[in-house]
Amino acid sequence: MSIENQQTRRQFLKTSTAAVSAVAVGALDISRSAHAAGSGIIKIGMIGAGGRCTGAAANAMNSGPDVRLVAIHDIFMDRVKGKLEVLKKQKPEQVQVDDAHCFDGLDGYKGVLEAVDVVLIANAAKFHPFYAMTAVQAGKHVFVEKPHGIDPHGIKTLTAACELAKQKNLCVVSGLQSRYHDGYIETMKRIHDGAIGDIVSIEENFLRAPYGVYHRQPGWTEVQSQFGNQYHFVWLSGDDVPQSLVHNMDRATWALNETPPLKCHGLGGRSSSFSEEYGNTFDHHSVIYYYKNGVRAYAFCRTEVRCYNEVSSIILGSKGRCDLTRCQIEGETKWKYEGKADPYDAEHRALFGAIRDGKTINNGDYMARSTMVGIMGQISCYTGAEVTWDQINKSDFAYAPKCEDCRLDMKPPVEKGPDGTYPVYVPGVTKLI
């Protein structure tokens, strides 16, 4: 199948060695080249001009009037200009992006990095680890949206970037915003203090309609069309377990004191999303994760129209039950969080507060762990095979092509078949790791 590809160990070591060599000198630099505490203005830039990066930019500017948006990059200039106008209306005093700092194409991110102190990364998830590493190499603080990689190779790059950030005293903050939700934080403290007893099992749901579908535009190459519709192409988005269910699995991992699963097996496929615009992703997944002491997490995600929807994290214990997304505990202990929480603003208040104070935040540990939990579940769904934690962490698998080899005029990694649709992975046939 044209969509199957994996790097050999030799290829992985070659690219990894090159990346380490490139950052070795920078790692020895004093402190950081980004915003110094007390300098007055913190310049931010967007890599990605979709809804999530636009939201992150607004959240960043909500953290204080000293935060100024000065640069935006996206594959498509019309998206850059459109989101710039949206943000100008929301924050006219803080949006200071001129025409020279609106970048498109695949290399436009370089212009953003030259202009800013902090980069907000929320574009096609394939590139998240690559851009995070590049930003840290350049001495920039980083906010990176989930998923933090779509394959084991990407997570290794991300981990290296976070380790380098520690050496350079740079902040790296994750878009897994549950960790910054005041209600979840308070509820999780009670779980860890024994309010529901020992955790027996966990049910995770992320059931919703599909991500927005973008139709092919006149003049687009096939690769541009896939970038324009990136949530529906595996090589760009990683599909829905790492893309969406990662939030749930991050909460499950948090509840289990950061303990990863021993193994998992998954079921998935496509049952209703068959047109060209749905690319080659699945539209439903179910994954069972096995943990030590016999705990299991039952995780489900679906992206189909006209179906039942639910987003929930239900944690069952020996003495009670927690509905985490409602911040409610029942059983021997009855409790409900009554406060308000905005984790999207909170994560940026933490990031920019640390920068102003000359301190650092680094979410790299749970960023990598939780995303890898999602990746192992996705690969199990694609292949039909059981996947162990040890196996996924030893794997060098990466969806081709490498980020630095991508071009808008290249041969696409996946192409339509005779029926006008894209081939999907076949459980029991597909081999990835």
N, C-alpha and C positions, 0 to 999 in steps of 0.2 A: 504494500500500500504506500502511496506517495507521502502520506502523512506520518509514516513511521520513520524515526531516525533516532540514533543515539550516538553520543560521543564515546570513543574508546577511551580507556584509561590514559593512554599515551597522549591523546588530544587534550584531555582534561588537564593533565599535569603540565603540558606545554603552556596552555592559556593561563593556568593558575600561577605558574612560575613567572610568566611575563607580568601578570598583575601585581604580584608581590614585589618584583624588582622595581616596578614603576612607582610604588608607594614607599619603598624602604627609606629613601632620603627624606621624603616629606614627613615620615613618622618621627624623625629626629628633630623636626623643627620645634622651636619654642612655642608653647601654648597653642595659639591659633591665629590665623590671619583674618578670621571673621570678626564681627562686631565686638569691640572692646567695651567692657562695662563702663557706663557713664558717658559714651560718646554722643548720645542724643538721638540718633535716627537708626532704625534697624530696617535695612532694605531687603525686601522679599521678592522672589520670582516664582512663577508657575511653570512647571514642565507638565503640560497637559491643559487643555482648555475645555474639558467636559464639565458636567455638573458637579462631580465630586471635588475636583481641584478648585473650581470656582467657589464652592462652599468652604473649602479649607482656607482659601485666601480671605474670605469674609470673616471666618473664625479667627484667623491670625490678626486681622486688623481690629477685631473686637477686643483683642488683648491690650490695646493701648494706642493712643494717637501717635506714638513715635514709630509705629510700624507702617512702612510705605511700600506699596506695590510698585515696582519699577520695571519689570520685564515679564513677558509671557511667551511661551513656546507651545506650538501644537503642530502636528503634521499639516493641518489645513489652516490657511490664513483667515478664511471666513469665520472659523470657530474662534480664533484669537480675537478678531475684531468684535464678534458678537458678544463674547463673554466680557471683553473689556468695557463695552458699553453698559452691560448689566452692572458691573462692579463700580463704574463711575457714578451711576445713579445711587448706589447704596452708600458709597464712601467717597464722595467727591473730593474731600480734602486729603485723602490718603492714597488715592490712585494717581500715580504720576508716571504713567507709561507713555512715552512718545513713540512715534512711528519707527524710529531707529531701534527700539527695543521690543518690537513685535517680530517674532521669529517663526518661520515655518520650515517644512521639510524635516529630514531626519537628523541634521546637524545643528538645528537651531538651539538645542539645549546648551551648546557651548557658549552662545551669546548670553544666555540667562546666567550661567555660572560666573561669567566675567563681571556681571553687573551687581551681584547681590551678596548679602551676608547669610541669608537663609533661603534654601530652596524647598519648595513644596512639590512633591512628586506624586502625581495621580494621573497616569496615562495608561497605555496598554501594559498590563502587569508583567509581561515578559521582560520589560526594560527596567522594572523597579530596582532590582539588585545592581544592574549595570550603572544606572544613573546615581544610585546611592553611593556606590564606590567612587565614581567619578567626582561627585560633589565633595566627598570627604577628602579625596586626594587634593582637591582644589582648596581645602581649608574652609568649607562651608558647613554650617549647621543644616540638619536635614529633618524634614517631616516627610514620611513616606507612607502612602496609603496601602491598605491591604489589597490583595495578598502580597506578601513581601518576596515572592518568587513563585514560579509555577512548576519547578522541577528541582531535583536534588542539587544539580549544578548551581542553579540560581541561589539556593539557600546557602551553599558554601560561599558564594560570592558575597551575599549579604552578611554572613557571619564575619567574614574577613573585613568588610567595610566597618562593621560595628566595633570590631577589635581595634582597627586603626583609629576610629573616632575616639576611643578611650585614650589612646596614646597621644592624640592631638588635642585632647580636652574639648572635643566638639560634641554637641548634642545630637542625638538621633531619637526621634519620637515616632511612635507607631500610630497608624490609623485604626488599630484595634481598640476602638474607643470605650469598650466595656470597662477597661481597667481604670478609666477616668470618670466613671459614672458613680456619683456619690451614693446612690441607692444600692447599686450592686456592691460597692465597697463595704458598706455597712452590713448588707445581707451576708456577704461572704465571710466577714469576721464572725458572724454568729454561726455559720456552718462550721467553720474551723474551730470554734469554741465548743462544738458538740450539740448545737440546738436541734439537729435532726438525727443525732447519733452517728453511727458509722454509715457512710454512703454505700448503698446496695447497688443502685443502677441509676442511669441518667438517660433521659429522653430529650433529644434535640431536634427541633423542627425549623426549617426555613423554606416555607411553601409560599410561592408567589407567582405572579404573572412574569413573562419573560422581560429581560432588559429591553430597552428601546431598540427597535429594529430600524436600521437606516438603509434606504434603497440606493442602489448603484446610481451614481451621477454621471451625466454625459462627460466624456473625456477622461474619466478615471481609468487608470490601469487596473488590472486585476488586484495587484498588491494594495493600491490605494483604496480600492473598494473594500478589501478585507480590513485594512486599518480603520476605515470609516465605520465599519460594523464589528469592531474588535471583540466585543463581548461574546460573539457567536463563532469565534474561531479559536481552536484549542491552542495553536502556536502563539497566540497573542494574549489570551485571557487565562488559560489553564482550566477552563470550564468551572462549573458551579460549586464543586466541593471546596476547593481552595478560594474561589471567588466570593462566595456568600456564606456557606456553612462554616467557613473558617471562624466567623464570629462566635458561633455556637461552640465549636471545638476549643476555642480559646477560653471560653467561660468554663467548659467542662474540665479542661486542663488546670485552670486556676482553682476550681473546687477541689480537685484531687492533688492539691499542693505541688503543682507543676510536674506531676508524674506522667510521662508519656505512655501510650498504650504499648503492650507487648506485641500485638499483631492486630490485623483487621481483615475482614472480607467484605466485599461490596457487590451490589447489584445495580445495574444501570442500563440505560438505553434511550431510544427515541420512540415516542409513541404518537405524537401529534404535530411536531414541528418539522415539516418536510420541505418547505419551499426554500429557494435559493438564499433568502435573507437570513435563514437560521443557521447557515454555515455548516460546521461539522461537530458542534457540541451535542451532548446528550440533553434531554429535557426532564429526566428524573434520575435520582440516585438514592440508594439506601446503603448505609455502611454500619456494620457492627464492629465496635472497637473493644478489645479485650485488655483488661488491666490486671495488675497483681491483686491478690486476695479475692479473685473471682468477680470483681466489678466489671460490668459491661455498660457501654454507652451505645444507644441505638439512635442513629443520626439519619435524618431524612431531608432532602431538598428536592424541589420541583419547580420548573419554570414553564407552566402551561396556562393557557387562558381558560376561563369559565370553570375553574376548579376551586375547591376549598383551599383557603389560604390561612396560614398560621406561622407566627414567629415566636418560638418559646424555648425555654431551657427549664426542664423539670428535673429536679434532683431528689431522688427517693432515698430515705435513710431508715435506719432501724428504729428511730423514735419519731419520725415525722417526715414531712414533705415540704420542699421549697419550690415555689414558682419564682425563679430568679428574675425573669423579665418583669414580673409584677412586684418584686421585692417583698414577697410574702412567705411566711413560714406557718405551717399548720402541724398539728400533732400534739405531743407533750408540751411543746412551746408554741404559743400563738403570738405572732408579731407581724407588723406590716410597716414598712418605711413610709412616712407621710410627707417627706420633704420633696423638693423639686431638684431636678438634675439636668444639666446640659453638658454631656460629655464631650461634644464637639468643640464647644468653647473652652471647656476645662483643659483639654489636652494642649490647646494652644496657650492658654494662660500659664500652664506649667512650663512649656517650652520657652516662651518669651520672658517669663519671670526669671528662669534660670540664666538666660543669656544676659539679661540686665544685671543680674547679681554676680556675673562671672563664675557661675556654677555650671555643672553639666548634668544632663539626664541622658541615660542610654537604655532604651527598651529592647536592646538586641537579643537578650536571652529569650524572652517569651515570644518576640517577633518570629525568631527562627523556629522555635519549638512548635508553636501553634500552627504555623504555616506548613511545616513538614507533616504534622498530623493530617491536615487537609490533603496534602499532596499524596500521601500513602493511600488514603481512602479513594482518591480519584483514580490512581493507577490501578487499584484493585478493581474498581468498577469497569475500567477499560479492558483489563486483561482477563477478568474472571478468576484471578489467582489470589490466594491468601498472600498478604504482604506483611512482613515483620518490621518492627522498628529498627532492628539491627540491619536488616537488608536495605531499607530505604536510605539509611544514613551512610551506608558503605557505597551506595550506587553513585555513579558518575553521569547518570542519564540527563540529557538536556533535549528539549524540543528544538529542532533545527529551524532556521539557521542561527548562528551566534549573533548577538545584538550588533556587534561591530561590523558584521558582514551584511546586514540588511540594507537593501536599496529599494527605492520605489519602482525601479524598472527591472527588478530581478524576477527570475522564474518563481512563481508563488509556491510555498511549501505544500499546499493542497490545492487541487484543481477540480472543477466540476466534472462529473461523469456524463455519460450519454443522455441520462434522463434530466440533466440540468441541475442536479443537486450534488452536494459534496459528500464524498465517502466518509463514513464514521468508523470509529474503532469497533471491533467485533470481539466481545468477550469469548474466551476459549480459543481464539485464533491470534489475536494481537499479542505481541511480546514487546515489552518496553524495558524491563529491568531484569 
